[in-house]
Amino acid sequence: MTINELRADLQRRQVPELAYSIGRDENESYCLIRERDGWHIYYSERGNRNAETVFASESAACEELLRWLLNDRTVREWIDEHNT
């Protein structure tokens, strides 16, 4: 999965854009950022990178970020509420 495919999948599933950020750190969001040592995903809160995980491949990072988002209770509730 590429970043573009991830974005399309998130839009299709109607995941709220406030829940995630791709390419930059955004407070109180799940973030995916490419850095020198790999693809970083984490939850950004008050300047902290919580549960930060680094992946060697774009695909693995995208798939894991998608899992994080879909397993987040608040995100699931929002999706369910707006798809009924």
Secondary structure, 3 states (H helix, E strand, C coil): CCHHHHHHHHHHCCCCHHHEEECCCCCCEEEEEEECCEEEEEEEECCEEEEEEEECCHHHHHHHHHHHHHHCHHHHHHHHHHCC
